[in-house]
Amino acid sequence: MHTFERILAKSHAGDYSHKCEVAGQLRKYESIRAQNLRARRYVDVAYIEGYMNGLMYLIADDEGHAQLPFYFIYGLDGQPATLTEYKKALRTPGITHNRAKALADRIVREKLGPGDDVHHTPFLTWEGESE
């Protein structure tokens, strides 16, 4: 969602008008993702994965669009594209990332009420900054 909002907001600047520019942004986000993973900022990593999927959607063809995942599970190669696949993957033993799962469990237990959804802010904390 945030990827598409930013693309629309910056459309006048041409930041997304060429595949090479978008590919460069993807490379930067891959580096940011790696930094956040090393820092164990698992919520940010999941957000970055989704943001990168939005950038990929922009430059992909129809076949590429169909390959982009709608869900994200730490520790799973090949992310699920449907809710059925997602539910099945969650029941598969041994695929989850224990620290990321513990964080998700804590967020659900301590911060969410009935019917609440988790939403990430449209910005990230950079390595070296306080959270």
C-alpha positions in Angstrom: 0.0 0.0 0.0 2.7 2.5 1.0 4.7 1.7 -2.2 1.8 2.6 -4.4 1.0 5.7 -2.4 4.6 6.9 -2.7 4.6 6.1 -6.5 1.5 8.2 -6.9 2.8 11.0 -4.7 6.1 11.2 -6.6 4.8 10.6 -10.1 5.5 14.2 -11.1 9.2 13.8 -10.2 9.8 10.9 -12.5 11.3 8.7 -9.7 9.4 5.7 -11.0 9.4 6.4 -14.7 12.2 4.0 -15.8 12.9 0.4 -14.9 16.5 1.1 -14.2 15.6 3.7 -11.5 13.2 1.2 -9.9 15.8 -1.5 -10.1 18.3 0.8 -8.3 15.7 1.5 -5.6 15.2 -2.3 -5.2 19.0 -2.7 -4.7 19.0 0.0 -2.0 16.0 -1.6 -0.2 17.7 -5.0 -0.3 20.7 -3.4 1.6 18.3 -1.8 4.0 16.5 -5.1 4.5 19.8 -6.8 5.3 20.7 -4.1 7.9 17.3 -4.5 9.6 17.6 -8.2 9.6 21.0 -8.1 11.3 19.5 -5.7 13.8 16.6 -8.1 14.4 14.0 -5.6 13.4 11.7 -8.2 12.1 8.6 -6.0 11.8 10.6 -3.6 9.6 12.0 -6.5 7.5 8.5 -7.7 6.8 7.5 -4.2 5.8 10.5 -3.8 3.6 9.7 -7.1 1.9 6.2 -5.8 1.1 7.6 -2.5 -0.1 10.0 -4.2 -2.4 7.1 -6.4 -3.8 5.3 -3.1 -4.6 8.3 -1.9 -6.5 8.6 -5.3 -8.3 4.9 -5.0 -9.3 5.6 -1.7 -11.0 8.2 -3.1 -13.3 6.9 -6.7 -13.7 4.7 -7.9 -16.6 1.4 -9.8 -16.1 3.2 -13.1 -15.5 5.5 -11.4 -12.9 2.5 -9.9 -11.2 1.0 -13.3 -10.7 4.2 -14.5 -9.1 4.4 -11.9 -6.4 3.4 -13.1 -2.9 0.5 -11.6 -0.9 1.8 -13.1 2.4 5.1 -13.3 4.2 6.4 -15.9 6.6 9.9 -15.8 8.0 11.9 -18.9 7.2 9.9 -19.9 4.2 11.4 -20.0 0.7 8.8 -19.2 -1.8 6.2 -17.1 -0.1 2.5 -18.0 -0.3 0.4 -16.4 -2.9 -3.1 -17.3 -1.6 -4.7 -17.4 1.8 -5.0 -21.2 1.6 -1.3 -21.5 0.9 -0.6 -19.2 3.8 -2.7 -21.2 6.3 -1.1 -24.4 5.1 2.4 -23.0 5.4 1.7 -21.8 9.0 0.8 -25.4 10.0 4.1 -26.8 8.5 6.5 -27.6 11.4 9.9 -26.1 11.5 9.6 -23.3 8.9 9.1 -20.4 11.1 11.8 -18.1 12.4 11.6 -18.5 16.2 12.6 -14.9 17.2 10.3 -13.3 14.6 7.5 -15.6 15.7 8.1 -14.7 19.4 8.0 -11.0 18.5 4.8 -11.4 16.5 3.2 -13.4 19.4 4.2 -10.6 21.9 2.8 -7.9 19.6 -0.5 -9.7 19.3 -0.7 -10.5 23.0 0.3 -7.1 24.3 -0.8 -4.5 21.7 -3.8 -5.8 19.8 -7.4 -6.0 20.8 -10.2 -8.0 19.1 -10.5 -7.0 15.5 -7.2 -5.0 15.4 -4.8 -5.2 12.5 -1.0 -4.5 12.6 0.0 -1.6 10.4 3.6 -0.4 9.9 4.4 3.3 9.7 5.5 4.5 6.3 9.1 5.1 7.5 12.0 3.0 8.8 14.6 3.3 11.6 18.1 3.3 10.2 21.0 1.4 11.6 22.6 3.3 14.4 19.4 5.3 15.2 17.5 4.7 18.4 14.1 3.1 18.0 
